């Protein structure tokens, strides 16, 4: 059963070594992520799943011990997802593959957990295919929630990337409304509203968090959790949210 969740953005710029001189611009987001992870630990989970968009990398399960790197961003920095010895996640259609590098979203999640000194529960990673339908995502989430008595999720994902003319996806007037609804749903633990986010619109707005958020929504069904929005901003024309569910 899902007992807690933390929702965090997953830009590589969240890692100060990647952001270099611009690192202070995301200090508030990092602090909010730390607070959200603290609430996860306080829930005393038996198992933690780190869920994020696959991006251009392979989707599926990434067992504890999987490694990632930020070398592609010009930084000689590697991260490891928890300790070795984790068992594979269940109903996700992927295969355990410690030999594959972590997708960027899971690498950022591993960095956040390492920074927080996470040692409160075994960890596994799950990279979600961005084309997965809401029903598929919800089914994955239900499988994760049923995998242990006390399950927690660290859900990595960004909102739209079309908030300004300098954003990665340029300006789209629909982006602000999409992000406002996502922020409201994440801040109030409104699983039904997350499942109602339209995949096609999310794709057009380059909102990589849509599928992972819908995994969270599926996991939360019947859990009766409350939500808090800890951070909301779009400093680079991309919607970043931090929320905690417990």
Long-range contacts (C-beta under 8 A, 24 or more apart in sequence): 1-145, 1-146, 1-149, 1-150, 1-151, 1-223, 2-144, 2-145, 2-151, 2-152, 2-153, 2-219, 2-220, 2-223, 2-225, 3-43, 3-44, 3-45, 3-150, 3-151, 3-152, 3-223, 3-225, 3-246, 4-39, 4-40, 4-42, 4-43, 4-45, 4-152, 4-153, 4-225, 4-244, 4-245, 4-246, 5-40, 5-152, 5-153, 5-154, 5-155, 5-216, 5-219, 5-220, 5-225, 5-244, 5-245, 5-246, 6-33, 6-36, 6-37, 6-39, 6-40, 6-152, 6-153, 6-154, 6-155, 6-242, 6-243, 6-244, 6-245, 7-36, 7-155, 7-157, 7-186, 7-209, 7-213, 7-216, 7-241, 7-242, 7-243, 7-244, 7-245, 8-33, 8-36, 8-108, 8-109, 8-112, 8-154, 8-155, 8-156, 8-242, 9-156, 9-157, 9-158, 9-209, 9-238, 9-240, 9-241, 9-242, 10-52, 10-53, 10-104, 10-105, 10-108, 10-109, 10-156, 10-157, 10-158, 10-208, 10-209, 11-108, 11-158, 11-236, 11-238, 11-240, 12-70, 12-73, 12-104, 12-108, 13-236, 14-108, 14-111, 14-112, 15-70, 15-75, 15-77, 15-108, 15-111, 17-70, 17-75, 17-77, 18-70, 18-73, 18-74, 18-75, 18-77, 25-235, 26-235, 26-240, 28-231, 28-233, 29-231, 29-233, 29-240, 29-242, 32-230, 32-231, 32-242, 33-112, 33-231, 33-242, 34-112, 34-115, 34-116, 35-230, 35-242, 35-244, 36-230, 36-242, 36-243, 36-244, 37-112, 37-113, 37-116, 37-118, 37-154, 38-116, 39-244, 39-246, 40-120, 40-152, 40-154, 40-244, 41-116, 41-118, 41-120, 42-246, 43-150, 43-152, 43-246, 44-120, 44-150, 45-120, 45-121, 45-148, 45-150, 45-151, 45-152, 46-121, 46-122, 46-148, 46-149, 46-150, 46-151, 47-121, 47-122, 47-123, 47-124, 47-147, 47-148, 47-150, 47-151, 47-152, 48-82, 48-118, 48-120, 48-121, 48-122, 48-123, 48-124, 48-151, 48-152, 48-153, 48-154, 49-89, 49-123, 49-124, 49-125, 49-126, 49-144, 49-151, 49-152, 49-153, 49-154, 50-81, 50-106, 50-109, 50-110, 50-113, 50-123, 50-124, 50-125, 50-126, 50-153, 50-154, 50-156, 51-125, 51-126, 51-128, 51-144, 51-153, 51-154, 51-155, 51-156, 51-212, 51-215, 51-216, 52-103, 52-105, 52-106, 52-108, 52-109, 52-125, 52-126, 52-127, 52-128, 52-155, 52-156, 52-157, 52-212, 53-103, 53-105, 53-127, 53-128, 53-130, 53-156, 53-157, 53-208, 53-209, 53-211, 53-212, 54-103, 54-105, 54-127, 54-128, 54-129, 54-130, 55-103, 55-104, 55-105, 55-127, 55-130, 55-208, 56-103, 57-100, 57-101, 57-102, 57-103, 57-104, 57-127, 58-97, 58-100, 58-103, 58-127, 59-94, 59-127, 59-128, 59-129, 60-92, 60-93, 60-94, 60-95, 60-97, 60-126, 60-127, 61-88, 61-89, 61-92, 61-94, 61-95, 61-96, 61-97, 61-124, 61-125, 61-126, 62-96, 62-97, 62-98, 62-100, 62-102, 62-103, 62-106, 62-124, 62-125, 62-126, 62-127, 63-87, 63-88, 63-96, 63-97, 63-98, 63-124, 63-125, 64-122, 64-123, 64-124, 65-98, 66-97, 66-98, 66-100, 66-101, 66-102, 66-106, 66-125, 67-101, 67-102, 68-101, 68-102, 68-103, 68-104, 68-106, 68-107, 68-110, 69-101, 69-107, 70-107, 79-107, 79-110, 79-111, 79-114, 80-110, 80-114, 81-106, 81-109, 81-110, 81-113, 81-123, 81-124, 81-125, 82-110, 82-113, 82-118, 82-122, 82-123, 82-124, 83-122, 83-123, 85-122, 86-122, 86-123, 86-124, 87-122, 87-124, 88-124, 89-124, 89-126, 89-143, 89-144, 89-147, 90-143, 90-144, 90-146, 90-147, 91-139, 91-140, 91-142, 91-143, 92-126, 92-140, 92-143, 92-144, 93-140, 94-126, 94-127, 102-127, 103-127, 105-156, 105-157, 105-208, 105-212, 106-156, 108-156, 109-154, 109-156, 112-154, 113-154, 121-152, 126-215, 128-211, 128-212, 128-215, 129-211, 130-203, 130-208, 130-210, 130-211, 131-199, 132-211, 132-214, 133-199, 134-195, 134-196, 134-197, 134-199, 134-214, 137-195, 137-211, 137-212, 137-214, 137-215, 137-217, 137-218, 138-195, 138-214, 138-215, 138-217, 138-218, 138-221, 139-218, 140-215, 140-218, 141-214, 141-215, 141-216, 141-217, 141-218, 141-219, 141-220, 141-221, 142-218, 142-219, 142-221, 144-215, 144-219, 145-218, 145-219, 145-220, 145-221, 145-223, 151-219, 153-215, 153-216, 153-219, 155-209, 155-212, 155-213, 155-215, 155-216, 156-209, 156-212, 157-207, 157-208, 157-209, 157-210, 157-211, 157-212, 157-213, 158-207, 158-208, 158-209, 158-238, 158-239, 158-240, 159-183, 159-205, 159-207, 159-209, 159-234, 159-238, 159-239, 159-240, 159-241, 160-202, 160-205, 160-206, 160-207, 160-238, 160-239, 161-205, 161-206, 161-207, 161-208, 161-237, 161-238, 161-239, 162-205, 162-206, 162-237, 163-234, 163-237, 163-238, 163-239, 164-234, 164-237, 165-237, 166-236, 166-237, 167-234, 167-236, 167-237, 167-238, 168-206, 168-236, 168-237, 168-238, 169-205, 169-206, 169-237, 171-237, 172-204, 172-205, 174-201, 174-204, 174-205, 175-205, 175-239, 178-202, 178-205, 178-207, 178-239, 179-207, 179-234, 179-239, 179-241, 182-207, 182-209, 182-213, 182-239, 182-241, 183-229, 183-232, 183-239, 183-241, 185-213, 186-213, 186-227, 186-229, 186-241, 186-243, 187-227, 187-228, 187-229, 187-232, 187-241, 187-243, 188-227, 189-220, 189-225, 189-226, 189-227, 189-245, 190-227, 191-216, 191-217, 191-218, 191-220, 191-221, 192-217, 207-239, 209-241, 216-245, 220-245
